[in-house]
Amino acid sequence: MLVEEAILLNGLFLFKMNETGPIGVFDSGYGGLTVLKGLVKYLPEHDFLYLGDNARAPYGPRSFECIYEFTLQGVKHLFGQGCSLVVLACNTASSEALRTIQQKDLPYLGAYKRVLGVLRPTTESVLDYTQTKEIGILGTYGTIRSKSYLIEIKKFFPQIEVHQQACPMWVPLVENVELSGSGVVYFVDKYLKSLLQKGPNIDAIFLACTHYPLLYNLIRGRVPKHINVYSQAEMVGPKLATYLSRHPEIDMKCLKNSKVSFMTTDDSENFECQAQLFYGQTLQAQQVNLDVQ
């Protein structure tokens, strides 16, 4: 990291504009690793720094105030590590906290810094995936409660009818590696049945949680063949590559040594073990503490 000078503001070291650093990727736990994998695929020369707030996961059932506070702490920590660009690889954080952070906090954290989410890359292209113009969104309670997908899709494509379904049991099942068997099948069937009853003409389902790709094969096998199921992991990478090509002033602040690093707020050894399931390869992580202001 090339830094000439840092200033202290509200207890946080903020680096001046000549800073270069990795692209920060923040998630409430492990799910964002599926997004990170896609980012590395499409931007293999860039450096990435992943931060999972595993000690306080899941975010889905928490209040807006709590999700916002935790997400802001994660963003500040990544900024403090030299990141000028942070991607919220968490649908709950993107839905509940992103807009507030962009509007309220970024002016004080650094006008040249950026925080992006996974919601916009999905919503701005949904028309390409549906013929009936009727789609389904599966997400955590927090994501569905926020109605962010409804609002954003309405902006881009008012002709599309959106049906939502919260799936509160899916994240705990995935994080406990319960990916098969009668128990997980019951809860997959339960939420899919509820969604499809809301929209009988649905022809595309979007997995609006980064944990859900681990259930993709099961979900795919439990819905009619004419309904396609889409994961965000393959949607966010190309969108970020396009964003950086349009914003060279941001891209020039991103280190390009093909280095990927990992941090967690929980036990690092446990994170390393569980993370293999999501990232697909072994890794080493550093334990950090975010509960500071």
Contacts in CASP RR format, 6 or more apart in sequence:
PFRMAT RR
TARGET T0000
AUTHOR 0000-0000-0000
METHOD contacts of the structure
MODEL  1
MLVEEAILLNGLFLFKMNETGPIGVFDSGYGGLTVLKGLVKYLPEHDFLY
LGDNARAPYGPRSFECIYEFTLQGVKHLFGQGCSLVVLACNTASSEALRT
IQQKDLPYLGAYKRVLGVLRPTTESVLDYTQTKEIGILGTYGTIRSKSYL
IEIKKFFPQIEVHQQACPMWVPLVENVELSGSGVVYFVDKYLKSLLQKGP
NIDAIFLACTHYPLLYNLIRGRVPKHINVYSQAEMVGPKLATYLSRHPEI
DMKCLKNSKVSFMTTDDSENFECQAQLFYGQTLQAQQVNLDVQ
1 19 0 8 1.000
1 20 0 8 1.000
1 21 0 8 1.000
1 82 0 8 1.000
1 255 0 8 1.000
2 18 0 8 1.000
2 19 0 8 1.000
2 20 0 8 1.000
3 15 0 8 1.000
3 16 0 8 1.000
3 18 0 8 1.000
3 19 0 8 1.000
3 82 0 8 1.000
4 16 0 8 1.000
4 18 0 8 1.000
5 15 0 8 1.000
5 16 0 8 1.000
6 13 0 8 1.000
6 14 0 8 1.000
6 15 0 8 1.000
6 16 0 8 1.000
7 13 0 8 1.000
7 14 0 8 1.000
7 16 0 8 1.000
8 14 0 8 1.000
9 108 0 8 1.000
10 108 0 8 1.000
10 293 0 8 1.000
11 293 0 8 1.000
12 76 0 8 1.000
12 79 0 8 1.000
12 80 0 8 1.000
12 109 0 8 1.000
13 80 0 8 1.000
14 79 0 8 1.000
14 80 0 8 1.000
14 109 0 8 1.000
14 110 0 8 1.000
15 79 0 8 1.000
15 80 0 8 1.000
15 82 0 8 1.000
17 112 0 8 1.000
19 82 0 8 1.000
19 84 0 8 1.000
19 253 0 8 1.000
20 84 0 8 1.000
20 252 0 8 1.000
20 253 0 8 1.000
20 254 0 8 1.000
20 255 0 8 1.000
21 47 0 8 1.000
21 81 0 8 1.000
21 82 0 8 1.000
21 83 0 8 1.000
21 84 0 8 1.000
21 253 0 8 1.000
21 254 0 8 1.000
21 255 0 8 1.000
22 46 0 8 1.000
22 47 0 8 1.000
22 48 0 8 1.000
22 49 0 8 1.000
22 81 0 8 1.000
22 82 0 8 1.000
22 83 0 8 1.000
22 254 0 8 1.000
22 255 0 8 1.000
22 259 0 8 1.000
22 261 0 8 1.000
23 39 0 8 1.000
23 43 0 8 1.000
23 46 0 8 1.000
23 47 0 8 1.000
23 48 0 8 1.000
23 49 0 8 1.000
23 83 0 8 1.000
23 85 0 8 1.000
23 86 0 8 1.000
23 87 0 8 1.000
23 254 0 8 1.000
24 48 0 8 1.000
24 49 0 8 1.000
24 50 0 8 1.000
24 51 0 8 1.000
24 78 0 8 1.000
24 81 0 8 1.000
24 83 0 8 1.000
24 85 0 8 1.000
24 86 0 8 1.000
24 87 0 8 1.000
25 32 0 8 1.000
25 35 0 8 1.000
25 36 0 8 1.000
25 39 0 8 1.000
25 48 0 8 1.000
25 49 0 8 1.000
25 50 0 8 1.000
25 51 0 8 1.000
25 86 0 8 1.000
25 87 0 8 1.000
25 89 0 8 1.000
26 50 0 8 1.000
26 51 0 8 1.000
26 52 0 8 1.000
26 53 0 8 1.000
26 71 0 8 1.000
26 74 0 8 1.000
26 75 0 8 1.000
26 78 0 8 1.000
26 86 0 8 1.000
26 87 0 8 1.000
26 88 0 8 1.000
26 89 0 8 1.000
26 90 0 8 1.000
26 93 0 8 1.000
27 33 0 8 1.000
27 35 0 8 1.000
27 50 0 8 1.000
27 51 0 8 1.000
27 52 0 8 1.000
27 53 0 8 1.000
27 88 0 8 1.000
27 89 0 8 1.000
27 90 0 8 1.000
27 93 0 8 1.000
27 210 0 8 1.000
28 52 0 8 1.000
28 53 0 8 1.000
28 54 0 8 1.000
28 56 0 8 1.000
28 57 0 8 1.000
28 58 0 8 1.000
28 59 0 8 1.000
28 60 0 8 1.000
28 70 0 8 1.000
28 90 0 8 1.000
28 92 0 8 1.000
28 93 0 8 1.000
29 52 0 8 1.000
29 53 0 8 1.000
29 54 0 8 1.000
29 57 0 8 1.000
29 58 0 8 1.000
29 90 0 8 1.000
29 264 0 8 1.000
30 52 0 8 1.000
30 54 0 8 1.000
30 57 0 8 1.000
30 175 0 8 1.000
30 211 0 8 1.000
30 271 0 8 1.000
30 274 0 8 1.000
30 275 0 8 1.000
30 277 0 8 1.000
30 278 0 8 1.000
31 89 0 8 1.000
31 90 0 8 1.000
31 174 0 8 1.000
31 209 0 8 1.000
31 210 0 8 1.000
31 211 0 8 1.000
31 278 0 8 1.000
32 50 0 8 1.000
32 52 0 8 1.000
32 89 0 8 1.000
32 90 0 8 1.000
32 210 0 8 1.000
32 278 0 8 1.000
33 50 0 8 1.000
33 210 0 8 1.000
33 275 0 8 1.000
33 278 0 8 1.000
33 279 0 8 1.000
34 210 0 8 1.000
34 211 0 8 1.000
34 213 0 8 1.000
34 214 0 8 1.000
34 231 0 8 1.000
34 232 0 8 1.000
34 233 0 8 1.000
34 278 0 8 1.000
34 279 0 8 1.000
35 87 0 8 1.000
35 89 0 8 1.000
35 118 0 8 1.000
35 210 0 8 1.000
35 232 0 8 1.000
35 233 0 8 1.000
35 236 0 8 1.000
35 237 0 8 1.000
36 48 0 8 1.000
36 50 0 8 1.000
36 89 0 8 1.000
36 260 0 8 1.000
36 279 0 8 1.000
37 233 0 8 1.000
37 278 0 8 1.000
37 279 0 8 1.000
37 280 0 8 1.000
38 233 0 8 1.000
38 234 0 8 1.000
38 236 0 8 1.000
38 237 0 8 1.000
39 46 0 8 1.000
39 48 0 8 1.000
39 87 0 8 1.000
39 236 0 8 1.000
39 237 0 8 1.000
39 240 0 8 1.000
40 46 0 8 1.000
40 48 0 8 1.000
40 260 0 8 1.000
41 237 0 8 1.000
42 237 0 8 1.000
42 238 0 8 1.000
42 240 0 8 1.000
42 241 0 8 1.000
43 237 0 8 1.000
43 240 0 8 1.000
43 241 0 8 1.000
43 244 0 8 1.000
44 258 0 8 1.000
45 256 0 8 1.000
45 257 0 8 1.000
45 258 0 8 1.000
46 254 0 8 1.000
46 255 0 8 1.000
46 256 0 8 1.000
46 258 0 8 1.000
47 254 0 8 1.000
47 255 0 8 1.000
47 256 0 8 1.000
47 257 0 8 1.000
47 258 0 8 1.000
47 259 0 8 1.000
47 260 0 8 1.000
47 261 0 8 1.000
48 259 0 8 1.000
48 260 0 8 1.000
48 261 0 8 1.000
49 78 0 8 1.000
49 81 0 8 1.000
49 83 0 8 1.000
49 260 0 8 1.000
49 261 0 8 1.000
49 262 0 8 1.000
49 263 0 8 1.000
50 260 0 8 1.000
50 261 0 8 1.000
50 262 0 8 1.000
50 263 0 8 1.000
51 74 0 8 1.000
51 77 0 8 1.000
51 78 0 8 1.000
51 263 0 8 1.000
51 264 0 8 1.000
51 265 0 8 1.000
51 288 0 8 1.000
52 263 0 8 1.000
52 264 0 8 1.000
52 265 0 8 1.000
52 271 0 8 1.000
53 59 0 8 1.000
53 70 0 8 1.000
53 74 0 8 1.000
53 264 0 8 1.000
53 265 0 8 1.000
53 290 0 8 1.000
54 264 0 8 1.000
54 265 0 8 1.000
54 266 0 8 1.000
54 271 0 8 1.000
55 264 0 8 1.000
55 265 0 8 1.000
55 266 0 8 1.000
56 70 0 8 1.000
56 265 0 8 1.000
57 175 0 8 1.000
58 92 0 8 1.000
58 140 0 8 1.000
58 171 0 8 1.000
58 172 0 8 1.000
58 175 0 8 1.000
59 66 0 8 1.000
59 67 0 8 1.000
59 70 0 8 1.000
59 71 0 8 1.000
59 90 0 8 1.000
59 92 0 8 1.000
59 93 0 8 1.000
59 96 0 8 1.000
59 140 0 8 1.000
59 142 0 8 1.000
60 67 0 8 1.000
60 92 0 8 1.000
60 140 0 8 1.000
60 141 0 8 1.000
60 142 0 8 1.000
60 143 0 8 1.000
60 168 0 8 1.000
60 171 0 8 1.000
61 140 0 8 1.000
61 141 0 8 1.000
61 142 0 8 1.000
61 168 0 8 1.000
62 70 0 8 1.000
62 142 0 8 1.000
64 96 0 8 1.000
64 97 0 8 1.000
64 146 0 8 1.000
67 92 0 8 1.000
67 93 0 8 1.000
67 96 0 8 1.000
67 97 0 8 1.000
67 142 0 8 1.000
68 96 0 8 1.000
68 97 0 8 1.000
68 100 0 8 1.000
68 101 0 8 1.000
70 93 0 8 1.000
70 290 0 8 1.000
71 88 0 8 1.000
71 90 0 8 1.000
71 93 0 8 1.000
71 96 0 8 1.000
71 97 0 8 1.000
71 98 0 8 1.000
71 101 0 8 1.000
72 97 0 8 1.000
72 101 0 8 1.000
72 105 0 8 1.000
73 290 0 8 1.000
73 291 0 8 1.000
73 292 0 8 1.000
73 293 0 8 1.000
74 290 0 8 1.000
75 86 0 8 1.000
75 88 0 8 1.000
75 101 0 8 1.000
75 105 0 8 1.000
75 109 0 8 1.000
75 115 0 8 1.000
76 109 0 8 1.000
77 263 0 8 1.000
77 288 0 8 1.000
77 290 0 8 1.000
78 86 0 8 1.000
79 86 0 8 1.000
79 109 0 8 1.000
79 113 0 8 1.000
84 112 0 8 1.000
84 113 0 8 1.000
84 114 0 8 1.000
84 250 0 8 1.000
84 253 0 8 1.000
84 254 0 8 1.000
85 113 0 8 1.000
85 114 0 8 1.000
85 115 0 8 1.000
85 116 0 8 1.000
85 250 0 8 1.000
85 253 0 8 1.000
85 254 0 8 1.000
86 113 0 8 1.000
86 114 0 8 1.000
86 115 0 8 1.000
86 116 0 8 1.000
87 115 0 8 1.000
87 116 0 8 1.000
87 117 0 8 1.000
87 118 0 8 1.000
87 236 0 8 1.000
87 240 0 8 1.000
88 94 0 8 1.000
88 97 0 8 1.000
88 98 0 8 1.000
88 115 0 8 1.000
88 116 0 8 1.000
88 117 0 8 1.000
88 118 0 8 1.000
89 117 0 8 1.000
89 118 0 8 1.000
89 210 0 8 1.000
89 236 0 8 1.000
90 118 0 8 1.000
90 210 0 8 1.000
91 118 0 8 1.000
91 119 0 8 1.000
91 139 0 8 1.000
91 140 0 8 1.000
91 143 0 8 1.000
91 208 0 8 1.000
91 209 0 8 1.000
91 210 0 8 1.000
91 232 0 8 1.000
92 140 0 8 1.000
92 142 0 8 1.000
92 143 0 8 1.000
92 209 0 8 1.000
93 117 0 8 1.000
94 117 0 8 1.000
94 118 0 8 1.000
94 119 0 8 1.000
94 148 0 8 1.000
95 119 0 8 1.000
95 142 0 8 1.000
95 143 0 8 1.000
95 146 0 8 1.000
95 148 0 8 1.000
95 149 0 8 1.000
96 142 0 8 1.000
96 143 0 8 1.000
96 146 0 8 1.000
96 148 0 8 1.000
98 115 0 8 1.000
98 116 0 8 1.000
98 117 0 8 1.000
98 119 0 8 1.000
101 115 0 8 1.000
102 115 0 8 1.000
106 113 0 8 1.000
106 114 0 8 1.000
106 115 0 8 1.000
112 249 0 8 1.000
112 253 0 8 1.000
114 247 0 8 1.000
114 250 0 8 1.000
116 240 0 8 1.000
116 243 0 8 1.000
118 210 0 8 1.000
118 232 0 8 1.000
118 236 0 8 1.000
119 148 0 8 1.000
119 149 0 8 1.000
119 152 0 8 1.000
119 208 0 8 1.000
120 152 0 8 1.000
120 239 0 8 1.000
121 232 0 8 1.000
121 235 0 8 1.000
121 236 0 8 1.000
121 237 0 8 1.000
121 239 0 8 1.000
121 240 0 8 1.000
122 149 0 8 1.000
122 206 0 8 1.000
122 208 0 8 1.000
122 232 0 8 1.000
122 235 0 8 1.000
122 236 0 8 1.000
123 149 0 8 1.000
123 152 0 8 1.000
123 153 0 8 1.000
123 155 0 8 1.000
123 156 0 8 1.000
124 152 0 8 1.000
124 156 0 8 1.000
124 239 0 8 1.000
125 235 0 8 1.000
125 239 0 8 1.000
126 135 0 8 1.000
126 153 0 8 1.000
126 156 0 8 1.000
126 157 0 8 1.000
126 160 0 8 1.000
126 204 0 8 1.000
126 206 0 8 1.000
127 133 0 8 1.000
127 156 0 8 1.000
127 157 0 8 1.000
127 160 0 8 1.000
129 135 0 8 1.000
129 204 0 8 1.000
129 206 0 8 1.000
129 228 0 8 1.000
129 230 0 8 1.000
130 160 0 8 1.000
130 203 0 8 1.000
130 204 0 8 1.000
131 203 0 8 1.000
132 201 0 8 1.000
132 202 0 8 1.000
132 203 0 8 1.000
133 157 0 8 1.000
133 159 0 8 1.000
133 160 0 8 1.000
133 161 0 8 1.000
134 160 0 8 1.000
134 161 0 8 1.000
134 163 0 8 1.000
134 199 0 8 1.000
134 201 0 8 1.000
134 202 0 8 1.000
134 203 0 8 1.000
135 153 0 8 1.000
135 160 0 8 1.000
135 161 0 8 1.000
135 162 0 8 1.000
135 163 0 8 1.000
135 202 0 8 1.000
135 203 0 8 1.000
135 204 0 8 1.000
135 205 0 8 1.000
135 206 0 8 1.000
136 162 0 8 1.000
136 163 0 8 1.000
136 164 0 8 1.000
136 165 0 8 1.000
136 195 0 8 1.000
136 199 0 8 1.000
136 202 0 8 1.000
136 204 0 8 1.000
136 205 0 8 1.000
136 206 0 8 1.000
137 143 0 8 1.000
137 144 0 8 1.000
137 149 0 8 1.000
137 162 0 8 1.000
137 163 0 8 1.000
137 164 0 8 1.000
137 165 0 8 1.000
137 205 0 8 1.000
137 206 0 8 1.000
137 208 0 8 1.000
138 165 0 8 1.000
138 167 0 8 1.000
138 170 0 8 1.000
138 191 0 8 1.000
138 195 0 8 1.000
138 205 0 8 1.000
138 206 0 8 1.000
138 207 0 8 1.000
138 208 0 8 1.000
138 209 0 8 1.000
138 212 0 8 1.000
138 219 0 8 1.000
139 164 0 8 1.000
139 165 0 8 1.000
139 166 0 8 1.000
139 167 0 8 1.000
139 170 0 8 1.000
139 207 0 8 1.000
139 208 0 8 1.000
139 209 0 8 1.000
139 212 0 8 1.000
140 166 0 8 1.000
140 167 0 8 1.000
140 168 0 8 1.000
140 171 0 8 1.000
140 209 0 8 1.000
141 166 0 8 1.000
141 168 0 8 1.000
142 166 0 8 1.000
143 149 0 8 1.000
143 166 0 8 1.000
143 208 0 8 1.000
143 209 0 8 1.000
144 164 0 8 1.000
144 165 0 8 1.000
144 166 0 8 1.000
145 166 0 8 1.000
147 164 0 8 1.000
149 162 0 8 1.000
149 164 0 8 1.000
149 206 0 8 1.000
149 208 0 8 1.000
150 162 0 8 1.000
150 164 0 8 1.000
153 160 0 8 1.000
153 162 0 8 1.000
154 162 0 8 1.000
161 199 0 8 1.000
163 195 0 8 1.000
163 198 0 8 1.000
163 199 0 8 1.000
163 202 0 8 1.000
164 195 0 8 1.000
165 191 0 8 1.000
165 192 0 8 1.000
165 194 0 8 1.000
165 195 0 8 1.000
165 198 0 8 1.000
166 191 0 8 1.000
167 187 0 8 1.000
167 191 0 8 1.000
167 209 0 8 1.000
167 212 0 8 1.000
169 187 0 8 1.000
169 191 0 8 1.000
170 187 0 8 1.000
170 188 0 8 1.000
170 191 0 8 1.000
170 209 0 8 1.000
170 211 0 8 1.000
170 212 0 8 1.000
170 215 0 8 1.000
171 209 0 8 1.000
171 211 0 8 1.000
173 179 0 8 1.000
173 183 0 8 1.000
173 184 0 8 1.000
173 187 0 8 1.000
173 215 0 8 1.000
174 211 0 8 1.000
174 212 0 8 1.000
174 214 0 8 1.000
174 215 0 8 1.000
175 211 0 8 1.000
175 274 0 8 1.000
177 277 0 8 1.000
178 184 0 8 1.000
179 214 0 8 1.000
179 215 0 8 1.000
179 218 0 8 1.000
180 218 0 8 1.000
184 215 0 8 1.000
184 218 0 8 1.000
185 218 0 8 1.000
185 222 0 8 1.000
188 215 0 8 1.000
188 218 0 8 1.000
188 219 0 8 1.000
188 222 0 8 1.000
189 222 0 8 1.000
192 219 0 8 1.000
192 222 0 8 1.000
192 223 0 8 1.000
195 202 0 8 1.000
195 205 0 8 1.000
196 202 0 8 1.000
196 223 0 8 1.000
202 227 0 8 1.000
203 226 0 8 1.000
203 227 0 8 1.000
203 228 0 8 1.000
204 227 0 8 1.000
204 228 0 8 1.000
204 229 0 8 1.000
204 230 0 8 1.000
205 219 0 8 1.000
205 223 0 8 1.000
205 227 0 8 1.000
205 228 0 8 1.000
205 229 0 8 1.000
205 230 0 8 1.000
206 230 0 8 1.000
206 232 0 8 1.000
207 213 0 8 1.000
207 216 0 8 1.000
207 219 0 8 1.000
207 229 0 8 1.000
207 230 0 8 1.000
207 231 0 8 1.000
207 232 0 8 1.000
208 232 0 8 1.000
210 232 0 8 1.000
210 233 0 8 1.000
212 219 0 8 1.000
212 231 0 8 1.000
213 231 0 8 1.000
213 232 0 8 1.000
213 233 0 8 1.000
214 277 0 8 1.000
214 278 0 8 1.000
216 229 0 8 1.000
216 231 0 8 1.000
219 229 0 8 1.000
220 229 0 8 1.000
223 229 0 8 1.000
243 250 0 8 1.000
244 250 0 8 1.000
244 251 0 8 1.000
244 254 0 8 1.000
245 251 0 8 1.000
260 283 0 8 1.000
261 286 0 8 1.000
262 271 0 8 1.000
262 275 0 8 1.000
262 283 0 8 1.000
262 284 0 8 1.000
262 285 0 8 1.000
262 286 0 8 1.000
263 285 0 8 1.000
263 286 0 8 1.000
263 287 0 8 1.000
263 288 0 8 1.000
264 271 0 8 1.000
264 285 0 8 1.000
264 286 0 8 1.000
264 287 0 8 1.000
264 288 0 8 1.000
265 287 0 8 1.000
265 288 0 8 1.000
265 289 0 8 1.000
265 290 0 8 1.000
266 287 0 8 1.000
267 287 0 8 1.000
268 284 0 8 1.000
268 285 0 8 1.000
268 286 0 8 1.000
268 287 0 8 1.000
271 285 0 8 1.000
271 287 0 8 1.000
272 282 0 8 1.000
272 283 0 8 1.000
272 284 0 8 1.000
272 285 0 8 1.000
275 283 0 8 1.000
275 285 0 8 1.000
276 282 0 8 1.000
276 283 0 8 1.000
END
